Amino acid sequence: MGNVYNPGSQFIPRSPYGDRVDPLNPANQEFHSGQDFAASAGTPIPSAATGTVVYPGYNQNLGNTVIIKNDKLDELCLG
């Protein structure tokens, strides 16, 4: 899996999917299972696929976060 999601030019990539330097302990490498982007406050966030927002807010481990339950993944897992 690569960095295939591109939410648009108003978003700045901050941390890619895959191995990276641990931001809390730069002496270590870690696997990052997502992609991080920065944008101005109030910027609408496009989803990579249809789904339902299950959590928008601040997470102590993840920072500002939007978690979307993807409809297609449900079909694959349940179907």
C-alpha positions in Angstrom: 0.0 0.0 0.0 1.3 3.4 -0.9 0.4 7.0 -0.4 -2.6 6.9 -2.8 -5.1 9.2 -1.0 -4.9 12.9 -2.2 -7.5 15.1 -0.5 -6.6 18.1 -2.6 -4.2 21.0 -2.8 -5.4 22.8 0.4 -4.0 19.8 2.4 -0.3 19.6 3.2 1.1 16.0 3.7 2.7 15.8 7.1 3.4 12.1 7.7 3.1 9.2 5.2 1.8 5.7 5.5 4.6 3.2 6.4 7.8 3.3 8.3 8.9 6.6 9.8 10.9 8.2 12.5 8.9 8.1 15.8 7.8 11.8 16.4 7.9 11.2 20.2 11.3 9.4 20.2 13.4 10.3 17.1 15.9 7.6 17.9 13.3 4.9 17.0 11.5 3.9 13.8 7.8 3.0 13.9 5.1 1.8 11.5 2.5 4.6 10.8 -0.8 3.0 9.7 -2.3 6.2 8.3 -1.6 9.4 6.5 -1.4 12.8 8.2 -2.4 16.0 6.5 -2.5 19.6 7.7 -5.1 22.2 6.6 -6.5 25.5 7.8 -9.2 25.4 10.5 -12.6 25.0 9.0 -11.4 23.3 5.8 -13.9 20.6 4.7 -12.4 17.1 4.9 -13.1 14.8 2.0 -13.4 11.1 2.6 -11.5 8.6 0.5 -14.8 6.6 0.3 -18.4 6.8 1.5 -19.0 6.3 5.1 -20.1 7.7 8.4 -18.1 9.9 10.7 -17.8 8.1 14.0 -15.4 10.4 15.8 -14.4 14.0 15.0 -12.2 15.6 17.6 -8.9 15.5 19.6 -7.3 12.2 20.5 -4.4 12.2 23.0 -2.4 9.7 20.9 -3.4 10.9 17.4 -4.0 14.6 17.7 -6.9 16.2 15.8 -8.6 13.2 14.2 -11.6 12.3 12.0 -12.5 8.6 12.0 -14.8 7.4 9.3 -16.5 4.0 9.2 -16.1 3.1 5.5 -19.2 1.6 3.9 -17.2 -0.5 1.4 -15.1 -2.1 4.2 -18.3 -3.1 6.0 -19.6 -4.8 2.8 -16.3 -6.7 2.4 -16.2 -7.8 6.0 -19.9 -8.7 6.3 -20.6 -9.9 2.8 
